[in-house]
Every structure is written in structure tokens, then in C-alpha cells.
Amino acid sequence: MSGQVIFIDDEAAIRQAVQQWLELSGFQVRTFSRAREALAALDRDFPGVLISDVRMPDLDGLGLLEQLVALDADLPVIMVTGHGDVPMAVQALRQGAYDFIEKPFTPERLLDSVRRAMDKRRLVCENRQLREQFARKGRIESQLLGVSRAMVNLRRQVLELAGTDVNVLIRGETGSGKEQVARCLHDFSPRAGGPFVALNCAAIPETIFESELFGHESGAFTGAHGKRIGRIEHAAGGTLFLDEIESMPLAQQVKLLRVLQEKTLERLGSNRSIEVDLRVISAAKPDLLEEVRGGRFREDLLYRLNVAELHIPPLRERREDIPLLFEHFASQAAQRHGRAAPPMTPGELTQLLAHDWPGNVRELINAAERHALGLSAPATASRGGHSLAEQMEAFEAQCLHNALQQCKGNIAEVMTQLQLPRRTLNEKMQRHGLSRSDYLPAGSTET
């Protein structure tokens, strides 16, 4: 298809002829006899062109144009006029119309105007999409911090999956940030306006798990004084995050599977089915296939939950992120406590890079807070030890990131600051997975 066109005219014969001309040229056409009907079918993201007669009952072309400009000033509107309506058409151009065509017109005249308008609309929509992608990219970089190639890939995967409605399984060690990734999947999705409901399956006693997840009616069991809305029902229209899903009792796994299959649930003590529209994001530490083989997890539920999978690398596998994360969390902690974060010494930085961080980001946050309060050294000694080369690589990546950030992606300034020739800088950036475009100011384009 060459694009979408909406055509409005109160004469059926003209609507039919124009629709036929445009469809033969590859356009997707919808026709309306009244302007208000067309308005109801439009939104700001309409990827096409609108053509309207000027003189129509109820709402005329100028009135329609006024409402369209308010909806989207960049929407191309072509006005069709009678011989005596040319002054009115000129007025429409002043009000924001793209073009006007005088009756009677040839198919060639109409098609020429529509094609030019469609090219303009396509460019506007592409630019909007690029700006939105850039804005989303900037926002997610402030939520999932890191300059390592692993984190760059994770942010890309999150943004790609956020736009879908598939269920996602997140794998990662304790403290690696699984809930933060789940929140990003929600925040950058079409469900962002709905609730984000988190439940740690390991923290709920098995005796109350069903009530917590599905809710209950008054009197459903001893102590059930009044109706309770469960976590699944509360998440309707949004996202349900089930952390440590491997800890869910098998009996509740069966009931969750039914909810996912039928998109309905029944509260404990009720026979009434309640429709639920939700996306489920789950997180697990162990390999759930191993849990299935051990009879601890249902295979059919796993396939429902694991439509897509995200892996969060442990901190020890992305050491170049450690200085940035530590500085960020120490600064946050210092602000909370109303004091300035003490600067890091070279020795402290060496300790940070050498430590294995078994508790991952959660452990790093604790160390950063203690550092901000001046309570202790930022990290304990390394458990396994890392070579000088590994520590230098991580430190080099952080230096490159800092310079690119300070210079806002200006390569000439980075070369001067780090005293590196262009070829060497390019090789180092490529080795560490750093891209100049990630540091350009919002709205900038690469040259």
C-alpha cells in the first residue's frame, strides 16, 4: 500500500469515483459522508492524508480543518472546492490546509496532490518515531545503568519486548535487578497507564497463597471477613510481576495456568468468572527446565510464561559498569542524608573493580551507601582475584564513558581530553561496545 487516505464528501457518486481512482493507485481509502464521522476515526498518529469537500452539511470543511489543526497541525488536509469557493479555499490554506483542488478535477491532479502530501506525512511520522525512540532510549538509560555491551544489549531487548504484549521470563542471580527490568518492561509498554503489581512467590506462606493471588469472598474460609481482591485481579489492565516464580506451589501453578489460558479467574469461595486482561512477567534464579525435570514446576506453565526470555548478567561479568553504578548510588545516598559524597580514592576504585560482588547490584548499593556515610571502605577484598589486565580494561571503559558523556558525543573533544588519535579512540570504543550516538544531546543527529 502507498498509504492511507480519508475522503469526505456528501455526494455518493463522487466518493465512489475518488475511492476507485485512489485504490487503483495503491492507496488504502476510507470514505465518509459527514465530517464528524471522519473525526471519530482519526487520531494524532493517523499515517495518511485527509481530503474533504469544503461545503458540507453539519460541519463544513473550514470547521473540520480547525479541529484537525488542533488534533495534529502536521496532518496534510486537501480541500476540494467548487468554482465559487476559491476564496474560501485560500482562507483554508491560511488556516493550515496543505492544498486545494477545484471541481471538476482529473484523477491525475488529485493523485499528484495526494502523493506529495503523503510524502510529507511519511517524513513527519518517521521523524516523530525517531524522536520517540530517542526519548525512550534516554529514559531507559537512566533506569538501567551501564556502559557494558551486555547492558546495551539488555536495554535494546527490553525496549523491543516492551512494545509487545508477550509474557516474559527474566533470569538472573539474587540482587541483579530483575524487578527493575520488569518495571521497565511495564513503563515502556502500552500498559504503562495500568497498575504494576509485584508479588514475591517465596515470601507468601503456602496456606494463604491462593487467597493472595486470586482473592476471596467473605466467609470463604475461617477468618475471611469481607471480600479481598487478589493480586491477579488488581493487575488487570497492567502487568503482574511474579518474582521467584520457582517457589510457587504446584497447586497454584495449575490455577495460574488456567487464568493465562482462559483470561478469567474465580475468587476463592465464588463460582463467578471474572475476566482479566494482564501481562505476566516472571523472574527466576534457577533454570526452570531443571525445575520441570525435577517435578517442581509445570512444563505447560513454563511455556506460557517463557514466550520471551531476558538474561541479566551478574555484576562480575560487566565490571566496566561498577564505577558508574557505585558513583550513582553513592550520590543518591548522599542526597538522602543531606551531605556530599566523599570522593573515591584510586585504592578504593581498585577494590571495587577487584571484588566479585556475589550480591550483585544490591550489594553494590549497600557498599555505596556506607561509603556515602563514611562508614567503611567501599568493598571487601576479591574472592577469586582478577588480573591487572581485567581491572585495567574495566577502568579504561569507564574513562571512555565519562569522556563521551562530558563531551556529549563530540569525538574531537574526547580525542583532546584523552589525548588519543582518532583511530585508537575508535578501536577502543568498538572493543568496549560504546557508540557515539548514545551520548548525543536529545534531538541531535549523527554527522
C-alpha positions as CSV (number, residue, x, y, z in Angstrom):
1,M,0.0,0.0,0.0
2,S,1.1,3.5,-0.8
3,G,-0.6,5.0,2.3
4,Q,-4.0,5.7,3.9
5,V,-6.5,8.3,2.7
6,I,-9.7,9.5,4.3
7,F,-12.1,11.2,1.8
8,I,-15.1,13.2,2.9
9,D,-17.9,14.3,0.6
10,D,-21.7,14.3,0.9
11,E,-22.2,13.0,-2.7
12,A,-22.1,9.3,-3.0
13,A,-21.1,9.3,-6.7
14,I,-18.0,11.4,-6.0
15,R,-17.0,9.3,-3.0
16,Q,-17.2,6.2,-5.2
17,A,-15.2,7.7,-8.0
18,V,-12.4,9.1,-5.9
19,Q,-12.2,5.8,-3.9
20,Q,-11.8,3.9,-7.1
21,W,-9.1,6.2,-8.5
22,L,-7.0,6.1,-5.3
23,E,-7.3,2.4,-4.7
24,L,-6.2,1.7,-8.3
25,S,-3.0,3.7,-7.5
26,G,-2.3,1.6,-4.4
27,F,-3.8,3.7,-1.6
28,Q,-6.0,2.4,1.2
29,V,-9.1,4.5,1.2
30,R,-12.0,5.1,3.7
31,T,-14.8,7.4,2.7
32,F,-17.3,9.4,4.8
33,S,-20.4,11.4,4.0
34,R,-20.1,13.6,7.2
35,A,-17.1,15.3,8.7
36,R,-17.9,14.3,12.3
37,E,-17.9,10.6,11.3
38,A,-14.3,11.0,9.9
39,L,-13.2,12.9,13.0
40,A,-14.2,10.0,15.2
41,A,-12.0,7.7,13.1
42,L,-8.9,9.9,13.4
43,D,-6.1,10.3,16.0
44,R,-2.8,12.1,16.1
45,D,-0.9,9.0,14.8
46,F,-3.0,8.6,11.6
47,P,-0.4,7.7,9.0
48,G,-2.0,9.3,5.9
49,V,-3.8,12.2,4.2
50,L,-7.3,13.6,4.6
51,I,-9.3,15.0,1.6
52,S,-12.5,16.9,2.3
53,D,-15.1,18.9,0.4
54,V,-15.5,22.5,1.6
55,R,-19.3,22.8,1.5
56,M,-20.9,20.1,3.6
57,P,-23.9,19.9,5.9
58,D,-23.5,20.0,9.7
59,L,-19.7,20.6,9.9
60,D,-18.2,22.3,6.8
61,G,-14.6,22.0,5.6
62,L,-13.3,25.1,7.4
63,G,-14.8,23.9,10.7
64,L,-13.3,20.4,10.1
65,L,-9.9,22.0,9.3
66,E,-10.0,23.9,12.6
67,Q,-10.5,20.7,14.6
68,L,-7.9,18.8,12.6
69,V,-5.2,21.5,13.2
70,A,-6.0,21.3,16.9
71,L,-5.6,17.5,16.7
72,D,-2.5,17.5,14.6
73,A,-1.1,20.6,12.9
74,D,1.1,18.3,10.7
75,L,-1.7,16.3,9.2
76,P,-2.0,17.1,5.4
77,V,-5.5,18.2,4.6
78,I,-6.5,18.7,0.9
79,M,-9.7,20.8,0.4
80,V,-12.0,20.2,-2.6
81,T,-13.8,23.3,-3.7
82,G,-16.5,24.4,-6.2
83,H,-15.8,27.2,-8.7
84,G,-17.2,29.9,-6.4
85,D,-15.4,28.6,-3.3
86,V,-11.8,29.6,-4.3
87,P,-11.7,32.5,-1.8
88,M,-12.8,30.1,0.9
89,A,-10.1,27.6,-0.2
90,V,-7.4,30.4,0.1
91,Q,-8.6,31.0,3.6
92,A,-8.3,27.3,4.3
93,L,-4.6,27.4,3.2
94,R,-4.0,30.3,5.6
95,Q,-5.5,28.2,8.4
96,G,-3.2,25.3,7.7
97,A,-4.6,23.2,4.7
98,Y,-2.0,21.5,2.6
99,D,-3.6,22.1,-0.8
100,F,-6.9,22.8,-2.5
101,I,-8.4,21.2,-5.7
102,E,-11.1,22.9,-7.7
103,K,-14.0,20.8,-9.1
104,P,-14.2,19.3,-11.6
105,F,-10.7,17.8,-11.3
106,T,-8.9,15.0,-13.1
107,P,-7.6,11.8,-11.4
108,E,-4.1,13.0,-12.3
109,R,-4.5,16.3,-10.4
110,L,-5.8,14.5,-7.4
111,L,-3.1,11.8,-7.4
112,D,-0.3,14.4,-7.7
113,S,-1.5,16.3,-4.7
114,V,-2.1,13.1,-2.6
115,R,1.3,11.7,-3.4
116,R,3.1,14.9,-2.4
117,A,1.0,15.2,0.8
118,M,1.7,11.5,1.5
119,D,5.5,12.0,1.2
120,K,5.3,14.9,3.7
121,R,3.2,12.9,6.1
122,R,5.6,9.9,5.9
123,L,8.5,12.2,6.7
124,V,6.6,13.7,9.7
125,C,5.7,10.3,11.1
126,E,9.3,8.9,10.7
127,N,10.7,12.0,12.5
128,R,8.2,11.6,15.3
129,Q,9.1,7.9,15.6
130,L,12.8,8.7,15.7
131,R,12.2,11.4,18.4
132,E,10.1,9.0,20.5
133,Q,12.7,6.2,20.2
134,F,15.4,8.7,21.2
135,A,13.4,9.8,24.2
136,R,12.6,6.3,25.2
137,K,16.3,5.3,24.8
138,G,17.3,8.2,27.0
139,R,14.8,7.4,29.7
140,I,15.7,3.7,29.9
141,E,19.4,4.6,30.2
142,S,18.7,6.4,33.4
143,Q,16.8,3.3,34.8
144,L,19.1,0.5,33.6
145,L,22.5,2.0,34.1
146,G,25.7,0.7,32.5
147,V,28.1,1.1,29.6
148,S,28.9,-2.5,29.1
149,R,28.0,-4.3,25.9
150,A,25.8,-6.6,28.0
151,M,23.7,-3.7,29.3
152,V,23.5,-2.0,25.9
153,N,22.0,-5.3,24.6
154,L,19.7,-5.7,27.6
155,R,18.3,-2.2,27.1
156,R,17.7,-2.8,23.4
157,Q,15.9,-6.1,24.2
158,V,13.7,-4.5,26.9
159,L,12.6,-1.8,24.5
160,E,11.8,-4.3,21.8
161,L,9.8,-6.5,24.1
162,A,8.1,-3.6,25.9
163,G,6.2,-2.8,22.7
164,T,4.8,-6.3,22.6
165,D,2.2,-8.0,24.9
166,V,4.0,-11.3,25.3
167,N,4.8,-12.8,28.7
168,V,8.5,-12.6,29.6
169,L,10.7,-14.7,31.9
170,I,13.7,-12.8,33.5
171,R,16.7,-14.9,34.6
172,G,19.3,-13.5,36.9
173,E,21.1,-14.0,40.2
174,T,19.9,-12.6,43.5
175,G,20.3,-8.8,43.6
176,S,20.9,-8.4,39.8
177,G,17.9,-6.1,39.3
178,K,15.2,-8.4,38.0
179,E,12.3,-6.3,39.3
180,Q,13.9,-3.1,37.8
181,V,13.9,-4.8,34.4
182,A,10.3,-5.9,34.9
183,R,9.3,-2.3,35.8
184,C,11.0,-1.1,32.6
185,L,9.1,-3.6,30.5
186,H,5.9,-2.2,32.1
187,D,6.9,1.5,32.0
188,F,7.8,1.5,28.3
189,S,4.8,-0.6,27.2
190,P,1.3,0.3,26.1
191,R,0.2,-0.9,29.6
192,A,2.2,1.8,31.4
193,G,-1.0,3.6,32.4
194,G,-2.2,0.4,34.2
195,P,-1.0,-1.0,37.5
196,F,2.3,-2.7,38.1
197,V,1.7,-5.4,40.7
198,A,4.6,-7.3,42.2
199,L,4.5,-10.5,44.2
200,N,7.4,-12.4,45.6
201,C,6.3,-16.0,45.5
202,A,8.9,-17.1,48.0
203,A,7.6,-14.6,50.6
204,I,4.0,-15.9,50.7
205,P,3.1,-18.8,53.1
206,E,1.5,-21.6,51.1
207,T,-1.6,-21.5,53.3
208,I,-2.6,-18.1,52.1
209,F,-1.1,-18.2,48.6
210,E,-4.4,-18.9,46.8
211,S,-6.1,-16.0,48.6
212,E,-3.2,-13.6,47.9
213,L,-3.1,-14.4,44.2
214,F,-6.8,-15.0,43.3
215,G,-8.6,-13.1,46.1
216,H,-11.5,-14.4,48.2
217,E,-15.2,-13.8,49.0
218,S,-16.4,-13.0,52.5
219,G,-16.7,-16.3,54.5
220,A,-14.7,-18.3,52.0
221,F,-12.6,-19.7,54.9
222,T,-12.2,-19.1,58.6
223,G,-11.1,-15.5,59.2
224,A,-12.2,-14.3,55.7
225,H,-14.0,-11.2,57.0
226,G,-15.0,-9.4,53.8
227,K,-14.1,-9.6,50.1
228,R,-10.5,-9.4,49.0
229,I,-9.2,-8.5,45.5
230,G,-6.3,-10.8,44.7
231,R,-3.0,-9.7,43.0
232,I,-4.0,-11.0,39.6
233,E,-7.3,-9.1,39.5
234,H,-5.7,-6.0,40.8
235,A,-3.2,-6.2,37.9
236,A,-5.9,-6.2,35.3
237,G,-5.1,-3.7,32.5
238,G,-1.5,-3.7,33.6
239,T,1.4,-6.0,34.4
240,L,1.7,-8.8,37.1
241,F,5.3,-9.4,38.2
242,L,5.9,-12.8,39.8
243,D,9.3,-12.9,41.4
244,E,10.9,-16.2,42.4
245,I,8.3,-18.0,40.4
246,E,10.1,-21.3,41.1
247,S,8.7,-21.0,44.6
248,M,5.0,-21.1,43.6
249,P,3.2,-24.2,45.0
250,L,2.3,-26.7,42.3
251,A,-1.4,-26.4,43.2
252,Q,-1.4,-22.7,42.4
253,Q,0.6,-23.3,39.2
254,V,-2.3,-25.2,37.9
255,K,-4.7,-22.4,38.7
256,L,-2.4,-19.7,37.2
257,L,-2.1,-21.7,34.0
258,R,-5.9,-21.7,33.7
259,V,-6.0,-17.9,34.2
260,L,-3.4,-17.5,31.4
261,Q,-5.3,-19.8,29.1
262,E,-8.9,-18.6,29.7
263,K,-8.1,-15.0,30.8
264,T,-10.6,-15.4,33.6
265,L,-10.4,-16.2,37.3
266,E,-12.6,-17.1,40.2
267,R,-12.1,-15.8,43.7
268,L,-11.8,-18.3,46.5
269,G,-15.4,-19.1,47.6
270,S,-17.0,-17.9,44.4
271,N,-18.3,-19.6,41.3
272,R,-18.4,-16.3,39.3
273,S,-15.8,-16.0,36.5
274,I,-14.1,-12.6,36.3
275,E,-12.4,-11.5,33.1
276,V,-8.8,-10.3,33.5
277,D,-6.5,-8.7,30.9
278,L,-2.9,-8.7,32.1
279,R,0.6,-9.3,31.0
280,V,2.7,-11.6,33.2
281,I,6.4,-11.0,33.8
282,S,8.1,-13.6,35.9
283,A,11.6,-13.9,37.3
284,A,13.6,-16.9,38.5
285,K,17.1,-17.7,39.8
286,P,17.3,-21.4,38.8
287,D,16.9,-22.9,35.3
288,L,13.1,-23.7,35.2
289,L,13.7,-26.5,32.8
290,E,15.7,-28.2,35.6
291,E,12.8,-27.5,37.9
292,V,10.5,-29.1,35.4
293,R,12.7,-32.2,35.2
294,G,12.7,-32.4,39.0
295,G,8.9,-32.3,39.1
296,R,8.9,-29.0,40.9
297,F,7.5,-26.9,38.1
298,R,4.8,-27.5,35.5
299,E,6.1,-27.7,31.9
300,D,2.9,-26.3,30.4
301,L,3.1,-23.2,32.7
302,L,6.7,-22.7,31.8
303,Y,5.8,-22.4,28.1
304,R,3.1,-19.9,28.9
305,L,5.4,-17.8,30.9
306,N,8.5,-18.1,28.8
307,V,7.4,-16.7,25.5
308,A,10.4,-14.5,25.6
309,E,13.4,-14.6,28.0
310,L,15.8,-11.9,29.3
311,H,19.1,-12.7,31.0
312,I,20.6,-10.2,33.4
313,P,24.3,-10.6,33.6
314,P,25.9,-10.7,37.1
315,L,28.0,-7.6,38.1
316,R,31.2,-9.6,38.0
317,E,30.6,-10.1,34.2
318,R,30.3,-6.4,33.5
319,R,33.0,-4.8,35.6
320,E,33.2,-1.7,33.5
321,D,29.7,-0.8,34.9
322,I,30.9,-0.9,38.5
323,P,32.4,2.6,38.9
324,L,29.4,4.3,37.2
325,L,26.9,2.4,39.3
326,F,28.8,3.0,42.5
327,E,29.1,6.7,41.8
328,H,25.4,6.9,41.0
329,F,24.2,5.1,44.2
330,A,26.7,6.9,46.4
331,S,25.4,10.2,45.1
332,Q,21.8,9.2,45.7
333,A,22.6,8.1,49.2
334,A,24.5,11.3,50.0
335,Q,21.5,13.4,48.8
336,R,19.1,11.4,51.0
337,H,21.3,12.0,54.0
338,G,21.9,15.7,53.2
339,R,25.6,15.5,52.7
340,A,28.2,15.5,49.9
341,A,29.5,12.1,48.8
342,P,33.2,11.7,49.6
343,P,35.5,11.3,46.5
344,M,36.8,7.8,45.7
345,T,40.5,7.2,46.1
346,P,42.4,5.1,43.5
347,G,42.8,2.4,46.1
348,E,39.0,2.3,46.6
349,L,38.4,2.1,42.9
350,T,40.8,-0.8,42.7
351,Q,38.9,-2.6,45.4
352,L,35.6,-2.0,43.6
353,L,36.9,-3.5,40.4
354,A,38.6,-6.5,42.1
355,H,35.6,-7.5,44.2
356,D,33.4,-10.4,42.9
357,W,30.0,-8.8,44.1
358,P,28.2,-12.1,44.9
359,G,25.2,-10.0,45.9
360,N,25.3,-8.1,42.6
361,V,23.7,-4.6,42.4
362,R,22.0,-5.0,45.8
363,E,25.4,-5.5,47.4
364,L,26.9,-2.6,45.5
365,I,24.0,-0.3,46.7
366,N,24.8,-1.2,50.3
367,A,28.5,-0.5,49.8
368,A,27.8,2.8,48.1
369,E,25.5,3.9,51.0
370,R,28.2,3.0,53.6
371,H,30.7,4.9,51.5
372,A,28.4,8.0,51.3
373,L,28.1,7.9,55.1
374,G,31.9,7.4,55.6
375,L,31.3,4.1,57.5
376,S,33.8,1.8,55.7
377,A,35.8,1.1,52.6
378,P,33.5,0.6,49.6
379,A,34.1,-3.1,49.1
380,T,35.7,-6.2,50.6
381,A,38.7,-8.0,49.0
382,S,38.2,-10.0,45.9
383,R,37.3,-13.7,46.5
384,G,39.0,-15.1,43.4
385,G,41.2,-12.3,42.3
386,H,41.3,-10.7,38.8
387,S,44.3,-9.9,36.7
388,L,45.6,-6.4,36.3
389,A,44.6,-6.6,32.6
390,E,41.0,-7.3,33.5
391,Q,40.9,-4.4,36.0
392,M,42.5,-2.0,33.6
393,E,40.0,-2.9,30.9
394,A,37.1,-2.1,33.2
395,F,38.8,1.2,34.2
396,E,39.5,2.1,30.6
397,A,35.9,1.6,29.6
398,Q,34.7,3.8,32.5
399,C,37.2,6.6,31.4
400,L,35.9,6.4,27.8
401,H,32.3,6.6,29.0
402,N,33.0,9.6,31.3
403,A,34.7,11.5,28.5
404,L,32.0,10.8,25.9
405,Q,29.4,11.9,28.5
406,Q,31.2,15.1,29.4
407,C,31.8,16.0,25.7
408,K,28.2,15.0,24.7
409,G,29.5,12.7,22.0
410,N,31.8,15.2,20.4
411,I,34.6,13.0,19.2
412,A,37.1,15.8,18.6
413,E,36.7,17.0,22.2
414,V,37.1,13.4,23.5
415,M,40.3,13.0,21.5
416,T,41.7,16.2,23.0
417,Q,40.6,15.3,26.6
418,L,42.0,11.8,26.5
419,Q,45.0,12.7,24.2
420,L,44.1,9.8,21.8
421,P,44.3,9.7,18.0
422,R,41.0,9.1,16.2
423,R,41.9,5.5,15.1
424,T,42.9,4.5,18.6
425,L,39.7,6.0,20.1
426,N,37.5,4.3,17.5
427,E,39.2,0.9,18.2
428,K,38.8,1.3,22.0
429,M,35.1,2.4,21.7
430,Q,34.4,-0.6,19.4
431,R,36.1,-3.0,21.8
432,H,34.0,-1.8,24.8
433,G,30.8,-1.5,22.8
434,L,30.5,2.3,23.1
435,S,28.6,4.2,20.5
436,R,28.8,8.0,19.9
437,S,25.1,8.2,19.2
438,D,24.3,7.1,22.8
439,Y,25.9,10.4,24.1
440,L,24.5,12.9,21.7
441,P,22.1,15.5,23.1
442,A,18.4,14.9,22.6
443,G,17.3,15.9,19.1
444,S,20.8,15.7,17.7
445,T,21.6,13.6,14.7
446,E,24.9,11.9,13.8
447,T,27.0,13.6,11.1
